[in-house]
Amino acid sequence: MNMVQASNRPPVNSGLGLGDNEFQLFRKLIYEHAGISLSDAKKPLVAGRLSKRLRQLEISSYIEYFRLVQSDRQELQVTIDLLTTNETYFFREPKHFDFLREQILPEAIGRGPFRVWSGACSSGEEPYTIAMVLSDVLGQRPWEIVASDLSSRVLQEAEGGLYPLADCSGIPRALLHKHCLKGIGQHEGSVLIHPNLRGRISFRQINLNNALPKLGVFDVIFLRNVMIYFDIETKRRVIERILPLLRPGGYFMISHSENLNGITDALKTVRPSIYRKPDA
């Protein structure tokens, strides 16, 4: 454990808490930069996550920290990282991966490079799950994955491809042995995704609420468990940006807790949470 010398500066006065005015400032900030709508019920979450950062920087009030965030782009990214939720795990919502394996990929064999975009990849479990399925079905045929997230912190974790063994229980044993390496020494108790798999994934920091970079066209786009944090107008704008990147006949997958009702009619429902773009 690292020990630090006590500072003479007064500690953050946590008794003051996060005032309503300060909460509104951070709520507006996260909406403008990430499209995330925070309800009033999220005020304790915001206070708890930011208070740790205030203590690290020895800042004595939330308004002082807000002023810092406004003037420092790096600190703005830290705030976004702190206030975005990144819960994920391998083979989450497995019916999507069954559909990918059984319905989508057999149609794709014989075509050009198969491309997938994991649009809210978090710490990497989703794109690595996709990669295991693609490798298993397509083998050495050309395929690639673009994985993106708003958070620079989770992207760094994802690129490393190192996970606690306990977090890999959702990976089928055959795929675990084929695509993962058992950690030794200082990494004992961890699993490393095989370099051959990691090399097929390009990790990018992308804000879905801004103009998208040139990514090419995809056969499948996963955008799961992210739009639940957006209001309906933000959802519409995000989908409008993304749809040109989905090839005609391509598939679009969202989480089982979401739907596109009232958001777009450019995609046709195949199954709940699975949509397809009509052929041109």
C-alpha positions as CSV (number, residue, x, y, z in Angstrom):
1,M,0.0,0.0,0.0
2,N,1.3,3.5,-0.9
3,M,1.6,5.9,2.0
4,V,1.5,9.6,1.5
5,Q,2.5,12.4,3.9
6,A,-0.4,14.2,5.4
7,S,-1.2,17.6,3.8
8,N,-1.4,20.8,5.7
9,R,-4.3,21.8,3.4
10,P,-7.8,21.4,4.9
11,P,-9.6,18.2,3.8
12,V,-12.7,18.1,1.7
13,N,-15.6,19.0,3.9
14,S,-17.8,16.1,3.0
15,G,-20.3,17.3,5.5
16,L,-21.3,20.0,3.0
17,G,-22.2,17.4,0.5
18,L,-23.0,18.0,-3.2
19,G,-25.5,20.9,-3.3
20,D,-28.4,21.0,-5.8
21,N,-26.8,23.8,-7.8
22,E,-23.5,21.9,-8.1
23,F,-25.3,18.7,-9.0
24,Q,-27.2,20.6,-11.8
25,L,-23.8,21.8,-13.2
26,F,-22.4,18.3,-13.3
27,R,-25.6,16.9,-14.7
28,K,-25.6,19.4,-17.5
29,L,-21.9,18.7,-18.2
30,I,-22.3,15.0,-18.5
31,Y,-25.4,15.4,-20.8
32,E,-23.6,17.9,-23.1
33,H,-20.4,15.8,-23.4
34,A,-21.8,12.2,-23.2
35,G,-25.5,12.5,-23.9
36,I,-26.2,10.8,-20.5
37,S,-29.3,11.9,-18.7
38,L,-28.9,11.7,-14.9
39,S,-32.1,11.7,-12.8
40,D,-32.3,13.4,-9.4
41,A,-31.9,9.9,-7.8
42,K,-28.3,9.9,-9.2
43,K,-27.2,12.8,-7.0
44,P,-25.7,10.5,-4.3
45,L,-23.8,8.5,-7.0
46,V,-22.3,11.7,-8.5
47,A,-21.4,12.9,-5.0
48,G,-19.8,9.6,-4.1
49,R,-17.7,9.2,-7.3
50,L,-16.5,12.8,-7.4
51,S,-15.7,13.0,-3.7
52,K,-12.9,10.5,-4.1
53,R,-11.4,12.7,-6.8
54,L,-11.7,15.8,-4.7
55,R,-9.8,14.1,-2.0
56,Q,-7.1,13.0,-4.4
57,L,-6.6,16.5,-5.7
58,E,-7.0,18.1,-2.2
59,I,-9.9,20.3,-3.5
60,S,-12.2,21.5,-0.8
61,S,-15.5,22.0,-2.7
62,Y,-17.4,20.6,-5.7
63,I,-17.7,24.0,-7.3
64,E,-13.9,24.4,-7.2
65,Y,-13.6,21.0,-8.9
66,F,-16.2,22.0,-11.5
67,R,-14.2,25.1,-12.4
68,L,-11.1,22.9,-12.8
69,V,-13.0,20.5,-15.1
70,Q,-14.1,23.5,-17.2
71,S,-10.6,24.6,-17.8
72,D,-8.8,21.3,-18.1
73,R,-9.7,18.8,-20.8
74,Q,-7.8,16.0,-19.2
75,E,-9.7,16.5,-16.0
76,L,-12.9,16.6,-18.0
77,Q,-12.1,13.1,-19.3
78,V,-11.5,12.0,-15.7
79,T,-14.9,13.2,-14.7
80,I,-16.6,11.5,-17.7
81,D,-14.8,8.3,-16.8
82,L,-16.0,8.6,-13.2
83,L,-19.6,9.3,-14.0
84,T,-20.1,6.7,-16.7
85,T,-21.2,3.2,-15.8
86,N,-19.2,0.3,-17.3
87,E,-20.8,-2.9,-16.2
88,T,-20.2,-5.8,-18.6
89,Y,-19.1,-9.4,-18.7
90,F,-18.2,-12.2,-21.2
91,F,-21.1,-13.6,-23.3
92,R,-23.6,-11.2,-21.8
93,E,-27.0,-11.7,-23.3
94,P,-25.9,-14.9,-25.0
95,K,-28.8,-15.1,-27.5
96,H,-27.1,-12.4,-29.5
97,F,-24.0,-14.5,-29.9
98,D,-26.0,-17.6,-30.7
99,F,-27.7,-15.6,-33.5
100,L,-24.4,-14.3,-34.7
101,R,-23.0,-17.8,-34.9
102,E,-26.0,-19.6,-36.3
103,Q,-27.8,-17.1,-38.5
104,I,-25.5,-14.2,-39.5
105,L,-22.1,-15.8,-40.0
106,P,-23.2,-18.7,-42.3
107,E,-24.6,-16.2,-44.7
108,A,-21.3,-14.2,-44.6
109,I,-19.0,-17.0,-45.6
110,G,-17.5,-16.4,-49.0
111,R,-18.0,-12.6,-48.9
112,G,-15.3,-10.0,-48.3
113,P,-13.9,-9.2,-44.8
114,F,-16.6,-9.5,-42.1
115,R,-16.6,-6.3,-40.0
116,V,-18.2,-5.7,-36.6
117,W,-18.4,-2.6,-34.5
118,S,-18.8,-2.9,-30.7
119,G,-20.0,0.7,-30.1
120,A,-19.9,0.7,-26.3
121,C,-17.2,-1.9,-25.6
122,S,-16.5,-0.8,-22.0
123,S,-13.6,-2.9,-20.6
124,G,-13.5,-5.2,-23.6
125,E,-15.5,-8.3,-22.7
126,E,-18.0,-7.7,-25.5
127,P,-15.6,-7.3,-28.4
128,Y,-13.5,-10.3,-27.1
129,T,-16.6,-12.4,-27.0
130,I,-17.5,-11.4,-30.6
131,A,-13.9,-12.2,-31.6
132,M,-14.1,-15.7,-30.1
133,V,-17.3,-16.4,-32.1
134,L,-15.8,-15.0,-35.3
135,S,-12.6,-16.9,-34.9
136,D,-14.5,-20.1,-34.2
137,V,-16.8,-19.9,-37.2
138,L,-14.7,-18.0,-39.8
139,G,-11.3,-19.2,-38.8
140,Q,-8.6,-17.6,-40.9
141,R,-11.1,-16.0,-43.3
142,P,-10.8,-12.2,-43.1
143,W,-12.7,-10.5,-40.3
144,E,-12.1,-7.5,-38.0
145,I,-13.6,-5.7,-35.1
146,V,-13.7,-2.0,-34.2
147,A,-14.3,-1.5,-30.5
148,S,-15.0,1.9,-29.1
149,D,-16.0,3.6,-25.9
150,L,-16.2,7.1,-24.5
151,S,-14.1,6.3,-21.4
152,S,-10.3,6.3,-21.9
153,R,-9.9,4.4,-18.6
154,V,-11.9,1.3,-19.7
155,L,-10.3,1.4,-23.2
156,Q,-6.9,1.0,-21.5
157,E,-8.2,-2.0,-19.6
158,A,-9.7,-3.5,-22.8
159,E,-6.5,-3.1,-24.8
160,G,-4.6,-5.0,-22.1
161,G,-6.9,-8.0,-22.4
162,L,-6.1,-9.2,-18.9
163,Y,-9.0,-10.3,-16.6
164,P,-9.4,-12.0,-13.3
165,L,-10.1,-15.7,-13.8
166,A,-13.3,-15.3,-11.7
167,D,-14.7,-12.9,-14.3
168,C,-14.2,-15.5,-17.1
169,S,-16.8,-18.0,-15.9
170,G,-19.1,-17.1,-18.8
171,I,-16.6,-18.2,-21.4
172,P,-17.3,-21.8,-22.6
173,R,-14.5,-24.0,-21.5
174,A,-13.5,-24.9,-25.1
175,L,-13.2,-21.3,-26.1
176,L,-11.4,-20.4,-22.9
177,H,-8.7,-23.0,-23.6
178,K,-8.4,-22.0,-27.3
179,H,-8.3,-18.2,-26.9
180,C,-7.0,-17.4,-23.5
181,L,-3.7,-17.8,-21.7
182,K,-3.4,-18.6,-18.0
183,G,-1.6,-16.0,-16.0
184,I,1.6,-17.0,-14.1
185,G,3.8,-15.2,-11.6
186,Q,2.5,-11.8,-10.8
187,H,-0.5,-12.5,-13.1
188,E,-1.5,-15.7,-11.4
189,G,-5.3,-15.9,-11.0
190,S,-5.7,-13.9,-14.2
191,V,-6.5,-14.7,-17.8
192,L,-4.9,-13.0,-20.8
193,I,-6.8,-12.9,-24.2
194,H,-4.5,-14.5,-26.8
195,P,-2.5,-12.0,-28.9
196,N,-3.9,-13.6,-32.1
197,L,-7.3,-12.5,-31.0
198,R,-6.3,-9.1,-29.6
199,G,-4.6,-8.3,-32.9
200,R,-7.9,-8.5,-34.8
201,I,-9.5,-5.7,-32.7
202,S,-8.9,-2.0,-33.1
203,F,-9.8,0.0,-30.0
204,R,-10.9,3.6,-30.5
205,Q,-12.1,6.4,-28.2
206,I,-15.3,7.6,-29.8
207,N,-18.1,9.8,-28.5
208,L,-21.4,8.7,-30.0
209,N,-22.8,12.2,-29.4
210,N,-20.2,13.8,-31.8
211,A,-19.6,13.5,-35.5
212,L,-18.2,10.0,-36.0
213,P,-14.8,9.4,-37.5
214,K,-14.3,7.4,-40.7
215,L,-14.8,3.8,-39.7
216,G,-16.0,2.1,-42.9
217,V,-19.1,0.0,-43.2
218,F,-20.0,-2.8,-40.9
219,D,-21.9,-6.1,-41.3
220,V,-23.0,-6.0,-37.6
221,I,-23.1,-3.2,-35.1
222,F,-23.5,-3.9,-31.4
223,L,-24.8,-0.9,-29.4
224,R,-25.9,-2.6,-26.1
225,N,-26.7,-1.1,-22.7
226,V,-25.7,2.4,-23.6
227,M,-28.8,4.1,-24.9
228,I,-30.6,3.3,-21.7
229,Y,-28.8,6.4,-20.4
230,F,-30.0,8.7,-23.2
231,D,-33.2,10.6,-23.6
232,I,-35.2,9.9,-26.7
233,E,-33.9,12.9,-28.7
234,T,-30.3,11.8,-28.0
235,K,-31.2,8.3,-29.0
236,R,-32.5,9.5,-32.4
237,R,-29.4,11.6,-33.1
238,V,-27.1,8.7,-32.2
239,I,-28.9,6.3,-34.4
240,E,-28.9,8.8,-37.3
241,R,-25.1,9.0,-37.0
242,I,-24.6,5.3,-36.9
243,L,-27.0,4.0,-39.5
244,P,-24.9,5.1,-42.5
245,L,-22.1,2.8,-41.2
246,L,-24.3,-0.3,-41.3
247,R,-24.3,-1.9,-44.7
248,P,-27.6,-2.8,-46.4
249,G,-28.7,-6.2,-45.0
250,G,-26.5,-5.7,-41.9
251,Y,-27.6,-6.3,-38.4
252,F,-28.0,-4.0,-35.4
253,M,-28.1,-5.3,-31.9
254,I,-29.2,-3.5,-28.7
255,S,-29.8,-4.9,-25.2
256,H,-32.8,-6.9,-24.3
257,S,-34.0,-4.1,-22.0
258,E,-34.1,-1.6,-24.9
259,N,-36.1,-1.1,-28.1
260,L,-36.1,1.3,-31.0
261,N,-39.9,2.1,-30.9
262,G,-40.3,5.8,-31.8
263,I,-36.6,6.2,-32.5
264,T,-36.2,5.0,-36.1
265,D,-38.1,3.1,-38.8
266,A,-35.0,2.5,-40.9
267,L,-34.4,-0.8,-39.3
268,K,-36.7,-3.9,-39.3
269,T,-37.2,-6.1,-36.3
270,V,-35.8,-9.6,-36.7
271,R,-36.2,-10.6,-33.1
272,P,-36.5,-8.6,-29.9
273,S,-33.3,-6.5,-29.6
274,I,-32.1,-7.6,-33.1
275,Y,-32.7,-5.4,-36.1
276,R,-31.8,-5.5,-39.8
277,K,-31.2,-2.8,-42.3
278,P,-33.2,-3.6,-45.5
279,D,-31.2,-4.4,-48.6
280,A,-30.8,-1.4,-50.9
